[in-house]
Amino acid sequence: MKFKKEIIIATNEFEGELRVALLENSQLVEFYLEHDIRRTLVGRVYKGKVENVIPGLRGAFVNMGLRKNGFLPLADIPESEIFDESRLEVEPEPKKKEAKPIVINAGQEIICQITKEPIGEKGARITSFISLAGRYLVYFPWASRIGISRRIHERRTRGKLRDFAKKIRKSDVGLIIRTSAATVNEQEVRNEYEELEQRWSNIENKAKREKAPVLLYDETDILIKIVRDMFTHQVDALVVDDEVKYKRVIDYLRRIAPSLIERVSLYKAEMPIFEHYKVEQELMKVLEHKIWLKSGGFITIDQTEALVAIDINSGKFSKEQDPETLIFQTNLQAAAEIAHQIRLRDLSGLIIIDFIDMEEQKKMDIVVRELKMCLENDRAKADFSKVSRFGILEMTRERTRPGLLYTLTEQCPICKGLGRVLSRVEIAMKIEHFLFTKSHQLKGRKVKLLVSPLIYDFFVTERQDQLTHFAKKYQMALDIKPDTALQFNEHKIYMVL
């Protein structure tokens, strides 16, 4: 399906922040955010020190100088990587499960790369299969395979690119040919290969000089990374609202893709760029729990560290329509919307989708095909299981960074991640129970009770009689006041002298 694709880059709205929106037919489908104080860690290469090896987890924890140690699966260590051993040639098309067991010990220094951002209490996921990404190539210094982007479909083009890769690379270096390489000449690809080779040489030289833990290589900032990875000939326009950033993009494209320069424009209007392109109003809805469908049904999305659960509900059934037909339409609409939300929210890991039960299996097959088709433009890899006999579809999606839920929000200081808070009745009962335990000290005294405005309203409208009876029974004068500085479940009690 052909989409009009646009990349919108906002830099002027907030100091030290860069926001990127990918639009398809004017609809927001992907969103990226980077602060100066919290840049992405994915792609960074470190020389780390192994803190401990956990055989039960088949992995090791590596100190890279970050707040938490990174987790390195033992299967992600090529033989040639261990820093104090000689470099060994890797056989073509190596399979991790057939690799020889690698022995590493605590205190050993090792070169590793972050593949997944730290999430919650989990440290970064790391690998020692190092890869350096360019616009046309991904360079693997410790592998010898050649891969071609699955988005390059023509057999002749794939064969031509594979032959060229064999010609330019060293025998012990692996390469993946990216989609962009299909539209440029061989010299441009060769130039990038030489640049990546030099980049790796610089990393190796620094690793020999420096003591672990130390950062050896940092990926470029998100502006150039977006242009490098996303701004291809399939994108119709790139619009940026800052002249300095605009010139950086132009200078970068002049070196690697001059034909795309004419598609770049500088936004100069007074209205903020995200408001002009209606991105801001889409972002307002991006964290909603319930998303309504045209059929009257809706989907709900619940996200945890372990998995994402998506449920489809029929909602407002139309009596004029056959229920089975409406269920099929609702599931079809839900499949398209779920694909949209997966990309937009960057949902990843294990995703469980509970479609509405249908009598005919072939209709469920159509719904699953719709979901897969709507994810065709997704750059993250996804894998699907068959629909279970309970109508559940399980899928996994590649995770490299925290989704928007973790990027745009922080843990609620009241519920501490539970997602729910004590009821007003329960809070009131706890306050009364505390007063009861102190009643012998408060007898005959005036007590000042400060509560949040919501609890104050509850006390004076729904619990006034109980409080009056309580105060009379224990012979205390209660003076209840609202305090806007208090959170929903907080209160303060003072005994007035």
DOVO-713699 format. One record per residue (C-alpha): residue in three letters; z, y, x. Coordinates in nm, 2 decimals, padded with zeros to 4 digits. Example, Ala and Ser with C-alpha at 12.3 -4.5 7.8 and 13.67 -1.06 7.14 Angstrom:
BEGIN
  code      up   north    east
   ALA   00.78  -00.45   01.23
   SER   00.71  -00.11   01.37
***
This chain:
BEGIN
  code      up   north    east
   MET   00.00   00.00   00.00
   LYS  -00.10   00.34   00.14
   PHE   00.17   00.60   00.16
   LYS   00.16   00.97   00.25
   LYS   00.41   00.97   00.54
   GLU   00.59   01.28   00.66
   ILE   00.87   01.32   00.92
   ILE   01.10   01.62   00.85
   ILE   01.33   01.74   01.13
   ALA   01.61   01.98   01.06
   THR   01.79   02.14   01.35
   ASN   01.88   02.49   01.24
   GLU   02.12   02.41   00.95
   PHE   02.42   02.29   01.15
   GLU   02.51   02.37   01.51
   GLY   02.48   02.07   01.75
   GLU   02.33   01.84   01.48
   LEU   01.99   01.70   01.43
   ARG   01.88   01.54   01.11
   VAL   01.56   01.35   01.05
   ALA   01.41   01.24   00.72
   LEU   01.11   01.00   00.67
   LEU   00.93   01.06   00.35
   GLU   00.68   00.83   00.18
   ASN   00.49   01.00  -00.11
   SER   00.76   01.27  -00.10
   GLN   01.04   01.02  -00.15
   LEU   01.32   00.99   00.11
   VAL   01.31   00.64   00.26
   GLU   01.49   00.67   00.59
   PHE   01.74   00.92   00.73
   TYR   01.88   00.96   01.08
   LEU   02.16   01.18   01.20
   GLU   02.29   01.27   01.55
   HIS   02.56   01.50   01.66
   ASP   02.61   01.63   02.01
   ILE   02.96   01.49   02.01
   ARG   02.85   01.15   01.87
   ARG   02.52   01.04   02.01
   THR   02.39   00.69   01.95
   LEU   02.49   00.43   02.21
   VAL   02.22   00.18   02.14
   GLY   01.98   00.14   02.44
   ARG   02.23   00.25   02.70
   VAL   02.25   00.03   03.02
   TYR   02.58  -00.01   03.19
   LYS   02.72  -00.19   03.49
   GLY   03.03  -00.34   03.34
   LYS   03.32  -00.56   03.45
   VAL   03.40  -00.88   03.27
   GLU   03.76  -00.85   03.13
   ASN   03.79  -01.20   02.98
   VAL   03.58  -01.50   02.88
   ILE   03.65  -01.66   02.54
   PRO   03.50  -02.01   02.53
   GLY   03.58  -02.05   02.16
   LEU   03.37  -01.74   02.08
   ARG   03.11  -01.84   02.34
   GLY   03.12  -01.49   02.47
   ALA   03.29  -01.24   02.70
   PHE   03.44  -00.90   02.66
   VAL   03.30  -00.65   02.91
   ASN   03.46  -00.32   03.01
   MET   03.19  -00.05   03.02
   GLY   03.43   00.25   03.02
   LEU   03.41   00.29   02.65
   ARG   03.71   00.30   02.40
   LYS   03.66  -00.07   02.32
   ASN   03.52  -00.34   02.53
   GLY   03.17  -00.47   02.44
   PHE   03.11  -00.83   02.32
   LEU   02.86  -01.02   02.53
   PRO   02.74  -01.37   02.39
   LEU   02.70  -01.61   02.67
   ALA   02.36  -01.70   02.54
   ASP   02.25  -01.34   02.61
   ILE   02.29  -01.37   02.99
   PRO   01.98  -01.46   03.18
   GLU   02.04  -01.65   03.51
   SER   01.89  -01.37   03.71
   GLU   02.12  -01.11   03.57
   ILE   02.46  -01.20   03.72
   PHE   02.50  -00.92   03.97
   ASP   02.62  -01.10   04.28
   GLU   02.36  -01.38   04.27
   SER   02.00  -01.39   04.39
   ARG   01.73  -01.31   04.13
   LEU   01.57  -01.62   03.97
   GLU   01.23  -01.64   03.80
   VAL   01.25  -01.72   03.43
   GLU   01.02  -01.97   03.28
   PRO   00.76  -01.84   03.03
   GLU   00.87  -01.82   02.66
   PRO   01.24  -01.91   02.74
   LYS   01.45  -02.03   02.45
   LYS   01.81  -01.93   02.46
   LYS   01.93  -02.26   02.31
   GLU   01.76  -02.46   02.60
   ALA   01.89  -02.23   02.87
   LYS   02.12  -02.37   03.14
   PRO   02.49  -02.28   03.08
   ILE   02.58  -01.96   03.26
   VAL   02.92  -01.94   03.42
   ILE   03.08  -01.60   03.45
   ASN   03.43  -01.51   03.53
   ALA   03.68  -01.24   03.46
   GLY   03.64  -00.96   03.72
   GLN   03.27  -01.02   03.77
   GLU   03.03  -00.72   03.75
   ILE   02.74  -00.75   03.52
   ILE   02.45  -00.53   03.40
   CYS   02.44  -00.51   03.02
   GLN   02.28  -00.30   02.74
   ILE   02.42  -00.20   02.40
   THR   02.22  -00.35   02.11
   LYS   02.46  -00.26   01.83
   GLU   02.68   00.03   01.78
   PRO   03.06  -00.02   01.75
   ILE   03.15  -00.05   01.38
   GLY   03.51  -00.01   01.25
   GLU   03.74  -00.20   01.48
   LYS   03.46  -00.39   01.64
   GLY   03.33  -00.29   01.98
   ALA   02.97  -00.27   02.07
   ARG   02.75  -00.58   02.08
   ILE   02.58  -00.60   02.42
   THR   02.32  -00.82   02.59
   SER   02.21  -00.88   02.95
   PHE   01.84  -00.93   02.84
   ILE   01.77  -00.57   02.94
   SER   01.48  -00.39   02.77
   LEU   01.33  -00.05   02.83
   ALA   01.13   00.10   02.55
   GLY   00.83   00.33   02.58
   ARG   00.57   00.44   02.32
   TYR   00.33   00.16   02.39
   LEU   00.54  -00.11   02.57
   VAL   00.88  -00.26   02.58
   TYR   00.96  -00.37   02.94
   PHE   01.18  -00.67   03.01
   PRO   01.28  -00.69   03.38
   TRP   01.44  -01.04   03.35
   ALA   01.19  -01.23   03.13
   SER   00.83  -01.33   03.17
   ARG   00.69  -01.36   02.82
   ILE   00.43  -01.14   02.66
   GLY   00.46  -01.04   02.30
   ILE   00.24  -00.85   02.06
   SER   00.36  -00.64   01.77
   ARG   00.33  -00.83   01.44
   ARG   00.18  -00.52   01.29
   ILE  -00.13  -00.57   01.50
   HIS  -00.32  -00.82   01.29
   GLU  -00.67  -00.83   01.43
   ARG  -00.71  -01.14   01.65
   ARG  -00.96  -00.98   01.89
   THR  -00.73  -00.68   01.95
   ARG  -00.43  -00.91   02.01
   GLY  -00.63  -01.11   02.26
   LYS  -00.75  -00.80   02.44
   LEU  -00.40  -00.66   02.47
   ARG  -00.25  -00.98   02.59
   ASP  -00.51  -01.01   02.87
   PHE  -00.45  -00.66   02.97
   ALA  -00.07  -00.71   02.98
   LYS  -00.12  -01.01   03.21
   LYS  -00.33  -00.80   03.44
   ILE  -00.09  -00.51   03.48
   ARG   00.25  -00.67   03.49
   LYS   00.43  -00.85   03.77
   SER   00.47  -01.23   03.71
   ASP   00.85  -01.21   03.66
   VAL   00.84  -00.92   03.41
   GLY   00.81  -00.95   03.03
   LEU   00.63  -00.71   02.80
   ILE   00.60  -00.65   02.43
   ILE   00.29  -00.45   02.33
   ARG   00.39  -00.21   02.06
   THR   00.17  -00.11   01.76
   SER   00.07   00.23   01.91
   ALA  -00.10   00.06   02.20
   ALA  -00.38  -00.07   01.98
   THR  -00.53   00.28   01.94
   VAL  -00.52   00.41   02.30
   ASN  -00.71   00.33   02.62
   GLU  -00.59   00.10   02.89
   GLN  -00.51   00.37   03.14
   GLU  -00.25   00.53   02.91
   VAL  -00.08   00.19   02.87
   ARG  -00.10   00.13   03.25
   ASN   00.06   00.47   03.32
   GLU   00.35   00.39   03.09
   TYR   00.40   00.05   03.25
   GLU   00.43   00.22   03.59
   GLU   00.68   00.47   03.45
   LEU   00.89   00.20   03.30
   GLU   00.88   00.00   03.62
   GLN   01.00   00.31   03.81
   ARG   01.28   00.36   03.55
   TRP   01.40   00.01   03.61
   SER   01.39   00.05   03.98
   ASN   01.62   00.36   03.95
   ILE   01.86   00.16   03.74
   GLU   01.88  -00.12   04.00
   ASN   01.93   00.13   04.28
   LYS   02.21   00.30   04.09
   ALA   02.37  -00.04   04.01
   LYS   02.38  -00.12   04.38
   ARG   02.55   00.21   04.47
   GLU   02.80   00.25   04.19
   LYS   03.11   00.05   04.10
   ALA   03.17  -00.08   03.75
   PRO   03.23   00.04   03.49
   VAL   02.95   00.30   03.51
   LEU   02.66   00.42   03.29
   LEU   02.33   00.34   03.46
   TYR   02.08   00.46   03.20
   ASP   02.09   00.66   02.88
   GLU   01.82   00.66   02.61
   THR   01.65   00.99   02.54
   ASP   01.79   01.20   02.25
   ILE   01.70   01.13   01.89
   LEU   01.43   01.40   01.88
   ILE   01.20   01.24   02.14
   LYS   01.30   00.89   02.03
   ILE   01.18   00.96   01.67
   VAL   00.85   01.10   01.80
   ARG   00.81   00.80   02.04
   ASP   00.89   00.53   01.79
   MET   00.79   00.66   01.45
   PHE   00.52   00.93   01.49
   THR   00.21   00.72   01.50
   HIS  -00.14   00.77   01.35
   GLN  -00.01   00.63   01.02
   VAL   00.21   00.94   00.98
   ASP   00.04   01.24   00.82
   ALA   00.26   01.52   00.93
   LEU   00.57   01.60   01.14
   VAL   00.75   01.92   01.05
   VAL   01.03   02.08   01.26
   ASP   01.23   02.39   01.19
   ASP   01.32   02.50   01.54
   GLU   01.07   02.66   01.78
   VAL   01.24   02.52   02.10
   LYS   01.24   02.16   01.95
   TYR   00.88   02.22   01.83
   LYS   00.77   02.30   02.18
   ARG   00.95   02.00   02.32
   VAL   00.76   01.78   02.07
   ILE   00.43   01.94   02.16
   ASP   00.49   01.90   02.54
   TYR   00.58   01.53   02.49
   LEU   00.28   01.46   02.28
   ARG   00.05   01.64   02.52
   ARG   00.15   01.38   02.78
   ILE   00.14   01.06   02.56
   ALA  -00.06   01.13   02.24
   PRO  -00.26   01.45   02.24
   SER  -00.46   01.35   01.93
   LEU  -00.14   01.38   01.72
   ILE  -00.06   01.74   01.82
   GLU  -00.26   01.88   01.53
   ARG  -00.03   01.70   01.28
   VAL   00.28   01.88   01.41
   SER   00.38   02.21   01.24
   LEU   00.67   02.46   01.28
   TYR   00.86   02.54   00.96
   LYS   00.93   02.91   00.93
   ALA   01.04   02.98   00.57
   GLU   01.38   03.11   00.49
   MET   01.47   02.83   00.26
   PRO   01.64   02.54   00.46
   ILE   01.38   02.28   00.54
   PHE   01.56   01.99   00.37
   GLU   01.59   02.19   00.05
   HIS   01.22   02.28   00.06
   TYR   01.13   01.91   00.09
   LYS   01.40   01.81  -00.17
   VAL   01.57   01.59   00.09
   GLU   01.91   01.75   00.03
   GLN   01.93   01.65  -00.34
   GLU   01.84   01.29  -00.24
   LEU   02.12   01.28   00.02
   MET   02.36   01.38  -00.25
   LYS   02.30   01.05  -00.43
   VAL   02.27   00.83  -00.12
   LEU   02.63   00.70  -00.14
   GLU   02.66   00.65  -00.51
   HIS   02.79   00.31  -00.62
   LYS   02.58   00.28  -00.93
   ILE   02.20   00.34  -00.93
   TRP   02.03   00.36  -01.27
   LEU   01.69   00.20  -01.34
   LYS   01.41   00.32  -01.57
   SER   01.47   00.01  -01.80
   GLY   01.82   00.12  -01.87
   GLY   01.97  -00.13  -01.63
   PHE   02.14  -00.05  -01.31
   ILE   02.23  -00.19  -00.97
   THR   02.57  -00.16  -00.79
   ILE   02.61  -00.17  -00.41
   ASP   02.94  -00.27  -00.24
   GLN   02.94  -00.26   00.13
   THR   03.20  -00.43   00.36
   GLU   03.20  -00.50   00.74
   ALA   03.11  -00.86   00.67
   LEU   02.83  -00.83   00.41
   VAL   02.67  -00.61   00.14
   ALA   02.68  -00.73  -00.22
   ILE   02.42  -00.60  -00.46
   ASP   02.45  -00.67  -00.83
   ILE   02.18  -00.61  -01.10
   ASN   02.30  -00.54  -01.46
   SER   02.09  -00.52  -01.77
   GLY   02.27  -00.21  -01.90
   LYS   02.13  -00.06  -02.22
   PHE   01.92  -00.34  -02.38
   SER   01.65  -00.22  -02.62
   LYS   01.67  -00.41  -02.95
   GLU   01.29  -00.37  -03.00
   GLN   01.20  -00.56  -02.69
   ASP   01.22  -00.94  -02.61
   PRO   01.53  -00.99  -02.39
   GLU   01.36  -01.22  -02.14
   THR   01.08  -00.96  -02.09
   LEU   01.33  -00.68  -02.05
   ILE   01.53  -00.89  -01.79
   PHE   01.21  -00.96  -01.60
   GLN   01.12  -00.58  -01.60
   THR   01.48  -00.49  -01.50
   ASN   01.47  -00.74  -01.21
   LEU   01.13  -00.61  -01.09
   GLN   01.25  -00.25  -01.10
   ALA   01.57  -00.36  -00.92
   ALA   01.38  -00.53  -00.65
   ALA   01.18  -00.21  -00.57
   GLU   01.50   00.00  -00.58
   ILE   01.70  -00.24  -00.37
   ALA   01.43  -00.23  -00.10
   HIS   01.44   00.15  -00.11
   GLN   01.82   00.16  -00.09
   ILE   01.82  -00.10   00.20
   ARG   01.60   00.13   00.41
   LEU   01.76   00.45   00.30
   ARG   02.12   00.34   00.35
   ASP   02.03   00.13   00.65
   LEU   02.20  -00.17   00.50
   SER   02.22  -00.46   00.75
   GLY   02.38  -00.79   00.83
   LEU   02.42  -01.04   00.55
   ILE   02.30  -00.90   00.21
   ILE   02.37  -01.09  -00.11
   ILE   02.16  -01.00  -00.42
   ASP   02.26  -01.12  -00.76
   PHE   01.96  -01.09  -00.99
   ILE   01.99  -01.14  -01.36
   ASP   01.92  -01.50  -01.46
   MET   01.57  -01.58  -01.59
   GLU   01.45  -01.89  -01.75
   GLU   01.12  -01.92  -01.56
   GLN   01.13  -01.98  -01.18
   LYS   00.78  -01.83  -01.14
   LYS   00.91  -01.50  -01.26
   MET   01.19  -01.51  -01.01
   ASP   00.93  -01.58  -00.74
   ILE   00.74  -01.27  -00.85
   VAL   01.06  -01.06  -00.82
   VAL   01.13  -01.19  -00.47
   ARG   00.77  -01.12  -00.36
   GLU   00.81  -00.76  -00.50
   LEU   01.13  -00.71  -00.28
   LYS   00.95  -00.84   00.03
   MET   00.64  -00.63  -00.04
   CYS   00.85  -00.31  -00.08
   LEU   01.01  -00.39   00.26
   GLU   00.68  -00.42   00.45
   ASN   00.71  -00.07   00.60
   ASP   01.06  -00.14   00.71
   ARG   01.09  -00.14   01.09
   ALA   01.40  -00.36   01.10
   LYS   01.35  -00.73   01.09
   ALA   01.46  -00.92   00.78
   ASP   01.49  -01.29   00.69
   PHE   01.52  -01.44   00.34
   SER   01.66  -01.76   00.20
   LYS   01.55  -01.92  -00.12
   VAL   01.71  -01.82  -00.44
   SER   02.01  -02.04  -00.51
   ARG   02.07  -02.23  -00.83
   PHE   02.32  -01.96  -00.92
   GLY   02.04  -01.69  -00.90
   ILE   02.17  -01.55  -00.57
   LEU   01.93  -01.43  -00.30
   GLU   02.06  -01.42   00.05
   MET   01.89  -01.21   00.32
   THR   01.97  -01.07   00.66
   ARG   01.85  -00.75   00.81
   GLU   01.87  -00.64   01.17
   ARG   02.16  -00.42   01.26
   THR   02.14  -00.18   01.55
   ARG   02.36   00.11   01.43
   PRO   02.61   00.18   01.15
   GLY   02.46   00.24   00.81
   LEU   02.48   00.57   00.64
   LEU   02.81   00.47   00.48
   TYR   02.97   00.47   00.82
   THR   02.77   00.77   00.95
   LEU   02.84   01.01   00.67
   THR   03.19   00.90   00.57
   GLU   03.52   00.81   00.71
   GLN   03.81   00.59   00.59
   CYS   03.99   00.73   00.29
   PRO   04.33   00.86   00.40
   ILE   04.48   00.76   00.07
   CYS   04.35   00.41   00.00
   LYS   04.30   00.32   00.37
   GLY   03.97   00.14   00.30
   LEU   04.09  -00.05   00.00
   GLY   03.86   00.14  -00.24
   ARG   04.13   00.18  -00.50
   VAL   04.46   00.36  -00.53
   LEU   04.78   00.30  -00.71
   SER   04.77   00.39  -01.08
   ARG   04.95   00.70  -01.20
   VAL   05.20   00.48  -01.39
   GLU   05.28   00.28  -01.07
   ILE   05.33   00.60  -00.87
   ALA   05.56   00.74  -01.14
   MET   05.76   00.42  -01.15
   LYS   05.80   00.42  -00.77
   ILE   05.93   00.78  -00.78
   GLU   06.17   00.69  -01.06
   HIS   06.29   00.38  -00.87
   PHE   06.37   00.60  -00.57
   LEU   06.56   00.84  -00.78
   PHE   06.75   00.55  -00.93
   THR   06.85   00.41  -00.59
   LYS   06.99   00.76  -00.50
   SER   07.14   00.83  -00.84
   HIS   07.50   00.81  -00.72
   GLN   07.43   01.09  -00.47
   LEU   07.22   01.30  -00.71
   LYS   07.46   01.28  -01.01
   GLY   07.54   01.63  -01.14
   ARG   07.29   01.79  -00.90
   LYS   06.96   01.97  -00.94
   VAL   06.67   01.78  -00.79
   LYS   06.33   01.94  -00.71
   LEU   06.04   01.70  -00.72
   LEU   05.70   01.81  -00.57
   VAL   05.40   01.59  -00.66
   SER   05.02   01.62  -00.65
   PRO   04.86   01.81  -00.94
   LEU   04.72   01.49  -01.10
   ILE   05.06   01.32  -01.10
   TYR   05.22   01.64  -01.23
   ASP   04.98   01.65  -01.52
   PHE   05.06   01.28  -01.59
   PHE   05.44   01.35  -01.59
   VAL   05.43   01.65  -01.82
   THR   05.17   01.51  -02.07
   GLU   05.24   01.13  -02.08
   ARG   05.58   01.07  -01.93
   GLN   05.78   01.37  -02.04
   ASP   06.01   01.17  -02.28
   GLN   06.09   00.90  -02.02
   LEU   06.18   01.16  -01.76
   THR   06.40   01.35  -02.00
   HIS   06.58   01.02  -02.09
   PHE   06.60   00.92  -01.72
   ALA   06.75   01.26  -01.61
   LYS   07.00   01.25  -01.90
   LYS   07.11   00.89  -01.83
   TYR   07.18   00.96  -01.46
   GLN   07.31   01.31  -01.51
   MET   07.07   01.50  -01.29
   ALA   06.85   01.81  -01.35
   LEU   06.49   01.74  -01.26
   ASP   06.26   02.03  -01.17
   ILE   05.90   01.90  -01.13
   LYS   05.64   02.12  -00.96
   PRO   05.27   02.06  -00.86
   ASP   05.18   02.10  -00.49
   THR   04.81   02.12  -00.40
   ALA   04.89   02.03  -00.04
   LEU   05.00   01.68  -00.14
   GLN   04.76   01.39  -00.17
   PHE   04.74   01.19  -00.49
   ASN   05.00   00.93  -00.39
   GLU   05.24   01.17  -00.20
   HIS   05.56   01.33  -00.32
   LYS   05.86   01.52  -00.19
   ILE   06.21   01.52  -00.32
   TYR   06.47   01.79  -00.25
   MET   06.83   01.81  -00.36
   VAL   06.91   02.18  -00.45
   LEU   07.25   02.29  -00.33
***
